[in-house]
């Protein structure tokens, strides 16, 4: 039992070191390439623009549900006027960064892992190495730096739509005074709340896109089966581990910002 636990711990440490080295190497290799802005803009389009519709949709309905549940909870204590504060703080501090990151991982992260896995199986990554191009910097670096922009931007959009959704439920449907709702929103939200949400978004972006890239890039070594089945396994594990890392990182960051 002791040997098994030690083997598991050493394997985890080795995996973490390899993952960290992969992220650092990909970033620095990308910074040494030409046409960096063009690659970065393409990555922003793939990760940000294509994920915007689902962020708008989920953000709005999250706010609608929060407004509904929050109203029927607060009305029991005669505090329905605090609905704006409750919806805005829950979204900005917790649900906004977490749900936005999960949506991006489900759409862009899984696609990234599958794309890199297919390129590995088709030997396109080996071809880049043959031509003297660093594959991790060419394929992964732009995505990592694009995540630093896309995750906070989409989180901000998610928060705004969610707060607006809470207004639609609370003020339009349940007759909470609109002026009171927005006044409580502006009174309750502090700069540290917004900062904490953006710190979470940045952290989630680096960790999740890093995990998806790492799994797809190393499909030939990490998957238990070759070919298409290995690519499917890599994409599935990338999404699962990214989702777990989002929740774990959320707890750690929240414990520091409270």
Rosetta blueprint (number, residue, H / E / L):
1 X L
2 X H
3 X H
4 X H
5 X H
6 X H
7 X H
8 X H
9 X H
10 X H
11 X H
12 X H
13 X H
14 X H
15 X H
16 X H
17 X H
18 X H
19 X H
20 X H
21 X H
22 X H
23 X H
24 X H
25 X H
26 X H
27 X H
28 X H
29 X H
30 X H
31 X H
32 X L
33 X L
34 X L
35 X L
36 X H
37 X H
38 X H
39 X H
40 X H
41 X H
42 X H
43 X H
44 X H
45 X H
46 X H
47 X H
48 X H
49 X H
50 X H
51 X H
52 X H
53 X H
54 X H
55 X H
56 X H
57 X H
58 X H
59 X H
60 X H
61 X H
62 X H
63 X H
64 X H
65 X H
66 X H
67 X H
68 X H
69 X H
70 X H
71 X H
72 X H
73 X H
74 X H
75 X H
76 X H
77 X H
78 X L
79 X L
80 X H
81 X H
82 X H
83 X H
84 X H
85 X H
86 X H
87 X H
88 X H
89 X H
90 X H
91 X H
92 X H
93 X H
94 X H
95 X H
96 X H
97 X H
98 X H
99 X H
100 X H
101 X H
102 X H
103 X H
104 X H
105 X H
106 X H
107 X H
108 X H
109 X H
110 X H
111 X H
112 X H
113 X H
114 X H
115 X H
116 X H
117 X H
118 X H
119 X H
120 X H
121 X H
122 X L
123 X L
124 X H
125 X H
126 X H
127 X H
128 X H
129 X H
130 X H
131 X L
132 X L
133 X L
134 X L
135 X H
136 X H
137 X H
138 X H
139 X H
140 X H
141 X H
142 X H
143 X H
144 X H
145 X H
146 X H
147 X H
148 X H
149 X H
150 X H
151 X H
152 X H
153 X H
154 X H
155 X H
156 X H
157 X H
158 X H
159 X H
160 X H
161 X H
162 X H
163 X H
164 X H
165 X H
166 X H
167 X H
168 X H
169 X H
170 X H
171 X H
172 X H
173 X H
174 X L
175 X L
176 X L
177 X L
178 X H
179 X H
180 X H
181 X H
182 X H
183 X H
184 X H
185 X H
186 X H
187 X H
188 X H
189 X L
190 X L
191 X H
192 X H
193 X H
194 X H
195 X H
196 X H
197 X H
198 X H
199 X H
200 X H
201 X H
202 X H
203 X H
204 X H
205 X H
206 X H
207 X H
208 X H
209 X H
210 X H
211 X H
212 X H
213 X H
214 X H
215 X H
216 X H
217 X H
218 X L
219 X H
220 X H
221 X H
222 X H
223 X L
224 X L
225 X L
226 X L
227 X H
228 X H
229 X H
230 X H
231 X H
232 X H
233 X H
234 X H
235 X H
236 X H
237 X H
238 X H
239 X H
240 X H
241 X H
242 X H
243 X H
244 X H
245 X H
246 X H
247 X H
248 X H
249 X H
250 X H
251 X H
252 X H
253 X H
254 X H
255 X H
256 X H
257 X H
258 X L
